[in-house]
Amino acid sequence: MKIARKLVHLEAGALWALKRSTRPLPNVKTAPNQSQRELLISPLVINTLNVWALFVRTYFICCLMGARSGGGVAISSNHSSLRMSVNDAIGHAIAITNPKALPTASGMWDTRDEPTWHDVKTLIRLASAFSFSNSTDIQTAFTFGFTAHRNFVVSRNYYAHRNRGTRMKAQNIATYYGIRTNQHPTDILLDSPLTSPGVTLLDLWIGELNQTIKLLCS
C-alpha cells in the first residue's frame, strides 16, 4: 500500500486491496463440502486481516509525515516539521510501543518490532502520542459499535495456527452474534448473526472494515 499525500488515494488503494483479498468469497459459499470451504477461506481470512493491518500502518505513516484528509484539510502532528523517511516514521512508532527495540545494523527496523497494527488501540495511542490534529476523528471512527476490529483476528488466528486453543476461541466469538458455537469456525463465518439475517458474519466484518477505512480517510 503506497504512502499518499492525499488520504483519498490511500482509501482507494486500501479498498481495492480489500476487494482483491475477498474475491474468492463467492467460491467459498458455493464450495461442495466443508473441506473445500476451509481450503478457500483460510487465505482469504489471513489476507484480509493483513490488508487491514497494512492500511493502519500506512495511514499512521501518512498522518505523521503530513497528509490531507478527503476534505482537503491538512493533518499535522508534533513531528510535522521534521523531514523523515518511512523507516524513520516506523522508528518513531516503535519508540512508543516497544521502546527497548533497536534497529538492525543497517538502520532498518525489523517488522517483528513494529506495533500490532490491526489493534485499534495502537492507532489511537499513536495518534495521541504524536498529537495528530485528526486524533478526535480517529477515535470517532471506532465508536460505531463495529466488532470486526476486535474479533476478526480471533478467526484469523485459527486459520494461521489451527490448534485446539485457537479453534475454541474462534467458536466462542459466535456467542456475540447469536450464532451456534458448536460449528466449525468456517461455518460460523458463513452463518448469519441474529441482528443481520441473510448476511454472513464474514460479509458483516468485511463491510465494517470498508466503512472504517472510509471514515478514517474522509
Disulfide bonds with the S-S distance in Angstrom:
none
